[in-house]
Amino acid sequence: MKIHKNDKVKILKGKDRGKDGIIDRVFPKGEKVVIAGINLFKRHMKPRAEGQKGQIVEVPRPLPVANVALICPKCHMVTRAGYLLEKGKKVRVCKKCKMEI
């Protein structure tokens, strides 16, 4: 996957379309990402200990990678990532400004 943890992305599809966020977790096998504060769903939690109350918690759910687009930290535009070899290392680069991500 060309999108990694701590990358800034823009949501392209779904109920949160147009919002920006930073990736918290990446699931390469399922090609999904979890973004902080995006795609929140409510989950009803039972009380765990005696005397504790049940509660409703908002939990972020994974989004498909195809529904998000990378935002370049240099040019601040929505872009795709490419790869170049620099000094024997594989480096991600912005397709628009050609700078290292």
VEXNU-293264 format. One line per field, with one value per atom (N, C-alpha, C): chain; residue number from 1; atom name; x, y, z; residue in one letter. Coordinates in nm, 3 decimals, padded with zeros to 5 digits, m for minus. Example, Ala and Ser with C-alpha at 12.3 -4.5 7.8 and 13.67 -1.06 7.14 Angstrom:
cadena <- [A|A|A|A|A|A]
num <- [1|1|1|2|2|2]
atomo <- [N|CA|C|N|CA|C]
u <- [01.319|01.230|01.320|01.285|01.367|01.290]
v <- [m00.569|m00.450|m00.330|m00.225|m00.106|00.003]
w <- [00.780|00.780|00.780|00.708|00.714|00.787]
residuo <- [a|a|a|s|s|s]
END
This chain:
cadena <- [A|A|A|A|A|A|A|A|A|A|A|A|A|A|A|A|A|A|A|A|A|A|A|A|A|A|A|A|A|A|A|A|A|A|A|A|A|A|A|A|A|A|A|A|A|A|A|A|A|A|A|A|A|A|A|A|A|A|A|A|A|A|A|A|A|A|A|A|A|A|A|A|A|A|A|A|A|A|A|A|A|A|A|A|A|A|A|A|A|A|A|A|A|A|A|A|A|A|A|A|A|A|A|A|A|A|A|A|A|A|A|A|A|A|A|A|A|A|A|A|A|A|A|A|A|A|A|A|A|A|A|A|A|A|A|A|A|A|A|A|A|A|A|A|A|A|A|A|A|A|A|A|A|A|A|A|A|A|A|A|A|A|A|A|A|A|A|A|A|A|A|A|A|A|A|A|A|A|A|A|A|A|A|A|A|A|A|A|A|A|A|A|A|A|A|A|A|A|A|A|A|A|A|A|A|A|A|A|A|A|A|A|A|A|A|A|A|A|A|A|A|A|A|A|A|A|A|A|A|A|A|A|A|A|A|A|A|A|A|A|A|A|A|A|A|A|A|A|A|A|A|A|A|A|A|A|A|A|A|A|A|A|A|A|A|A|A|A|A|A|A|A|A|A|A|A|A|A|A|A|A|A|A|A|A|A|A|A|A|A|A|A|A|A|A|A|A|A|A|A|A|A|A]
num <- [1|1|1|2|2|2|3|3|3|4|4|4|5|5|5|6|6|6|7|7|7|8|8|8|9|9|9|10|10|10|11|11|11|12|12|12|13|13|13|14|14|14|15|15|15|16|16|16|17|17|17|18|18|18|19|19|19|20|20|20|21|21|21|22|22|22|23|23|23|24|24|24|25|25|25|26|26|26|27|27|27|28|28|28|29|29|29|30|30|30|31|31|31|32|32|32|33|33|33|34|34|34|35|35|35|36|36|36|37|37|37|38|38|38|39|39|39|40|40|40|41|41|41|42|42|42|43|43|43|44|44|44|45|45|45|46|46|46|47|47|47|48|48|48|49|49|49|50|50|50|51|51|51|52|52|52|53|53|53|54|54|54|55|55|55|56|56|56|57|57|57|58|58|58|59|59|59|60|60|60|61|61|61|62|62|62|63|63|63|64|64|64|65|65|65|66|66|66|67|67|67|68|68|68|69|69|69|70|70|70|71|71|71|72|72|72|73|73|73|74|74|74|75|75|75|76|76|76|77|77|77|78|78|78|79|79|79|80|80|80|81|81|81|82|82|82|83|83|83|84|84|84|85|85|85|86|86|86|87|87|87|88|88|88|89|89|89|90|90|90|91|91|91|92|92|92|93|93|93|94|94|94|95|95|95|96|96|96|97|97|97|98|98|98|99|99|99|100|100|100|101|101|101]
atomo <- [N|CA|C|N|CA|C|N|CA|C|N|CA|C|N|CA|C|N|CA|C|N|CA|C|N|CA|C|N|CA|C|N|CA|C|N|CA|C|N|CA|C|N|CA|C|N|CA|C|N|CA|C|N|CA|C|N|CA|C|N|CA|C|N|CA|C|N|CA|C|N|CA|C|N|CA|C|N|CA|C|N|CA|C|N|CA|C|N|CA|C|N|CA|C|N|CA|C|N|CA|C|N|CA|C|N|CA|C|N|CA|C|N|CA|C|N|CA|C|N|CA|C|N|CA|C|N|CA|C|N|CA|C|N|CA|C|N|CA|C|N|CA|C|N|CA|C|N|CA|C|N|CA|C|N|CA|C|N|CA|C|N|CA|C|N|CA|C|N|CA|C|N|CA|C|N|CA|C|N|CA|C|N|CA|C|N|CA|C|N|CA|C|N|CA|C|N|CA|C|N|CA|C|N|CA|C|N|CA|C|N|CA|C|N|CA|C|N|CA|C|N|CA|C|N|CA|C|N|CA|C|N|CA|C|N|CA|C|N|CA|C|N|CA|C|N|CA|C|N|CA|C|N|CA|C|N|CA|C|N|CA|C|N|CA|C|N|CA|C|N|CA|C|N|CA|C|N|CA|C|N|CA|C|N|CA|C|N|CA|C|N|CA|C|N|CA|C|N|CA|C|N|CA|C|N|CA|C|N|CA|C|N|CA|C|N|CA|C|N|CA|C|N|CA|C|N|CA|C|N|CA|C|N|CA|C|N|CA|C|N|CA|C|N|CA|C|N|CA|C|N|CA|C]
u <- [00.084|00.000|00.088|00.043|00.121|00.085|m00.012|m00.052|m00.008|00.060|00.117|00.056|00.091|00.046|00.101|00.022|00.054|00.052|00.003|m00.017|m00.146|m00.148|m00.270|m00.345|m00.474|m00.554|m00.685|m00.748|m00.879|m00.975|m01.097|m01.197|m01.268|m01.276|m01.336|m01.480|m01.515|m01.649|m01.704|m01.835|m01.899|m01.958|m02.004|m02.074|m01.982|m01.851|m01.755|m01.678|m01.736|m01.670|m01.624|m01.500|m01.446|m01.367|m01.375|m01.302|m01.158|m01.070|m00.929|m00.903|m00.804|m00.767|m00.632|m00.582|m00.453|m00.476|m00.405|m00.423|m00.367|m00.450|m00.409|m00.355|m00.429|m00.391|m00.407|m00.327|m00.332|m00.347|m00.440|m00.460|m00.429|m00.301|m00.262|m00.333|m00.360|m00.427|m00.566|m00.642|m00.777|m00.785|m00.668|m00.658|m00.753|m00.744|m00.828|m00.742|m00.793|m00.725|m00.825|m00.775|m00.856|m00.804|m00.896|m00.861|m00.923|m00.843|m00.888|m01.004|m01.116|m01.231|m01.316|m01.289|m01.363|m01.431|m01.547|m01.622|m01.656|m01.706|m01.740|m01.877|m01.885|m02.010|m02.028|m02.153|m02.182|m02.188|m02.125|m02.125|m02.177|m02.272|m02.330|m02.247|m02.188|m02.100|m02.174|m02.163|m02.220|m02.129|m02.183|m02.096|m02.001|m01.876|m01.775|m01.767|m01.775|m01.765|m01.897|m01.914|m02.037|m02.040|m02.154|m02.169|m02.134|m02.077|m02.041|m02.162|m02.179|m02.292|m02.254|m02.354|m02.333|m02.321|m02.262|m02.243|m02.243|m02.256|m02.250|m02.119|m02.035|m01.902|m01.896|m01.833|m01.812|m01.679|m01.683|m01.567|m01.541|m01.416|m01.386|m01.377|m01.437|m01.432|m01.340|m01.284|m01.193|m01.264|m01.189|m01.235|m01.148|m01.204|m01.120|m01.019|m00.900|m00.795|m00.838|m00.922|m00.968|m01.055|m01.108|m01.195|m01.121|m00.989|m00.910|m00.801|m00.759|m00.651|m00.547|m00.421|m00.309|m00.299|m00.268|m00.243|m00.093|m00.028|00.116|00.151|00.248|00.285|00.359|00.413|00.488|00.397|00.319|00.235|00.091|00.053|m00.080|m00.192|m00.165|m00.266|m00.294|m00.415|m00.450|m00.371|m00.300|m00.211|m00.202|m00.133|m00.101|00.047|00.084|00.225|00.293|00.416|00.498|00.626|00.711|00.836|00.954|01.066|01.193|01.303|01.411|01.527|01.627|01.656|01.755|01.860|01.984|02.097|02.068|02.006|01.979|01.858|01.783|01.662|01.539|01.432|01.305|01.232|01.198|01.140|01.006|00.906|00.776|00.787|00.731|00.731|00.591|00.565|00.438|00.439|00.329|00.321|00.307|00.265|00.243|00.367|00.427|00.542|00.676|00.675|00.796|00.886|00.830|00.908|00.885|00.981|00.972|00.864|00.786|00.678|00.732]
v <- [m00.119|00.000|00.125|00.226|00.348|00.450|00.417|00.506|00.442|00.522|00.471|00.541|00.492|00.552|00.695|00.785|00.927|01.010|00.955|01.033|01.112|01.232|01.311|01.275|01.244|01.201|01.277|01.274|01.334|01.221|01.225|01.122|01.156|01.057|01.078|01.028|00.927|00.867|00.844|00.836|00.801|00.921|00.898|01.001|01.114|01.090|01.192|01.251|01.247|01.294|01.440|01.466|01.602|01.633|01.551|01.576|01.529|01.594|01.555|01.485|01.399|01.332|01.266|01.220|01.153|01.005|00.919|00.775|00.725|00.651|00.591|00.450|00.368|00.228|00.191|00.095|00.046|m00.106|m00.158|m00.302|m00.342|m00.377|m00.407|m00.527|m00.629|m00.749|m00.717|m00.641|m00.605|m00.476|m00.411|m00.283|m00.180|m00.164|m00.067|00.018|00.138|00.229|00.284|00.317|00.381|00.523|00.621|00.761|00.821|00.896|00.955|01.051|01.028|01.118|01.107|01.010|00.993|00.856|00.844|00.720|00.663|00.751|00.712|00.646|00.537|00.467|00.450|00.443|00.428|00.281|00.249|00.112|00.114|00.026|00.017|m00.080|m00.030|m00.110|m00.150|m00.277|m00.326|m00.285|m00.276|m00.247|m00.364|m00.336|m00.440|m00.483|m00.386|m00.417|m00.385|m00.437|m00.413|m00.267|m00.202|m00.062|00.033|m00.020|00.062|00.071|00.184|00.203|00.162|00.121|00.096|00.231|00.230|00.357|00.337|00.448|00.448|00.515|00.443|00.492|00.508|00.616|00.634|00.569|00.480|00.402|00.427|00.459|00.473|00.336|00.323|00.197|00.214|00.103|00.111|00.153|00.224|00.266|00.197|00.163|00.109|00.214|00.171|00.261|00.333|00.270|00.330|00.453|00.469|00.583|00.701|00.693|00.804|00.842|00.970|01.018|01.088|01.066|01.122|01.272|01.349|01.492|01.511|01.573|01.594|01.696|01.665|01.760|01.883|01.876|01.990|02.087|02.033|02.120|02.129|02.050|02.051|02.025|01.942|01.906|01.756|01.717|01.575|01.517|01.408|01.352|01.201|01.140|00.998|00.987|00.873|00.852|00.765|00.799|00.719|00.682|00.606|00.563|00.597|00.636|00.659|00.592|00.556|00.502|00.616|00.648|00.750|00.688|00.684|00.628|00.486|00.408|00.268|00.246|00.352|00.340|00.374|00.301|00.325|00.435|00.545|00.662|00.696|00.729|00.775|00.921|00.953|01.090|01.131|01.261|01.319|01.322|01.280|01.278|01.418|01.516|01.652|01.739|01.742|01.832|01.759|01.626|01.543|01.551|01.594|01.603|01.475|01.442|01.323|01.343|01.236|01.240|01.186]
w <- [00.000|00.000|00.000|m00.069|m00.080|00.028|00.111|00.220|00.352|00.435|00.559|00.680|00.799|00.924|00.934|00.994|01.014|00.885|00.774|00.652|00.664|00.605|00.602|00.474|00.489|00.375|00.370|00.252|00.231|00.196|00.251|00.226|00.095|00.005|m00.127|m00.135|m00.056|m00.063|00.076|00.085|00.211|00.282|00.404|00.480|00.524|00.530|00.571|00.453|00.334|00.213|00.228|00.187|00.191|00.317|00.420|00.544|00.533|00.611|00.618|00.750|00.754|00.877|00.866|00.981|00.987|01.017|00.947|00.959|01.092|01.167|01.294|01.276|01.202|01.181|01.035|00.991|00.853|00.858|00.777|00.765|00.620|00.590|00.453|00.392|00.473|00.419|00.367|00.444|00.404|00.324|00.302|00.232|00.291|00.424|00.495|00.586|00.619|00.711|00.812|00.933|01.036|01.049|01.042|01.048|01.174|01.249|01.375|01.353|01.422|01.417|01.292|01.207|01.081|01.082|01.020|01.008|01.146|01.233|01.370|01.375|01.452|01.475|01.624|01.669|01.811|01.849|01.960|02.010|02.153|02.183|02.315|02.398|02.507|02.592|02.719|02.755|02.880|02.995|03.116|03.230|03.255|03.281|03.302|03.449|03.539|03.682|03.751|03.868|03.943|03.988|03.970|04.006|03.892|03.785|03.669|03.577|03.510|03.419|03.277|03.203|03.061|02.990|02.873|02.802|02.651|02.582|02.436|02.398|02.324|02.287|02.136|02.089|01.946|01.908|01.809|01.768|01.619|01.581|01.438|01.373|01.256|01.181|01.061|01.012|00.897|00.768|00.685|00.551|00.447|00.331|00.224|00.176|00.140|00.093|m00.034|m00.114|m00.239|m00.214|m00.093|m00.062|m00.003|00.006|00.059|m00.041|m00.035|m00.121|m00.036|m00.067|00.006|m00.018|00.088|00.077|00.095|m00.005|m00.002|00.107|00.194|00.300|00.247|00.126|00.071|m00.005|m00.102|m00.186|m00.137|m00.035|00.026|m00.074|m00.174|m00.273|m00.265|m00.305|m00.312|m00.428|m00.402|m00.502|m00.488|m00.583|m00.574|m00.538|m00.484|m00.447|m00.550|m00.579|m00.668|m00.595|m00.660|m00.596|m00.684|m00.622|m00.689|m00.608|m00.675|m00.605|m00.584|m00.458|m00.425|m00.335|m00.382|m00.307|m00.261|m00.347|m00.316|m00.227|m00.195|m00.111|m00.193|m00.166|m00.232|m00.154|m00.221|m00.156|m00.220|m00.136|m00.189|m00.232|m00.348|m00.398|m00.442|m00.432|m00.478|m00.630|m00.692|m00.839|m00.897|m00.813|m00.865|m00.852|m00.730|m00.709|m00.713|m00.724|m00.734|m00.610|m00.496|m00.372|m00.290|m00.203|m00.118|m00.012|00.008|00.108|00.239]
residuo <- [m|m|m|k|k|k|i|i|i|h|h|h|k|k|k|n|n|n|d|d|d|k|k|k|v|v|v|k|k|k|i|i|i|l|l|l|k|k|k|g|g|g|k|k|k|d|d|d|r|r|r|g|g|g|k|k|k|d|d|d|g|g|g|i|i|i|i|i|i|d|d|d|r|r|r|v|v|v|f|f|f|p|p|p|k|k|k|g|g|g|e|e|e|k|k|k|v|v|v|v|v|v|i|i|i|a|a|a|g|g|g|i|i|i|n|n|n|l|l|l|f|f|f|k|k|k|r|r|r|h|h|h|m|m|m|k|k|k|p|p|p|r|r|r|a|a|a|e|e|e|g|g|g|q|q|q|k|k|k|g|g|g|q|q|q|i|i|i|v|v|v|e|e|e|v|v|v|p|p|p|r|r|r|p|p|p|l|l|l|p|p|p|v|v|v|a|a|a|n|n|n|v|v|v|a|a|a|l|l|l|i|i|i|c|c|c|p|p|p|k|k|k|c|c|c|h|h|h|m|m|m|v|v|v|t|t|t|r|r|r|a|a|a|g|g|g|y|y|y|l|l|l|l|l|l|e|e|e|k|k|k|g|g|g|k|k|k|k|k|k|v|v|v|r|r|r|v|v|v|c|c|c|k|k|k|k|k|k|c|c|c|k|k|k|m|m|m|e|e|e|i|i|i]
END
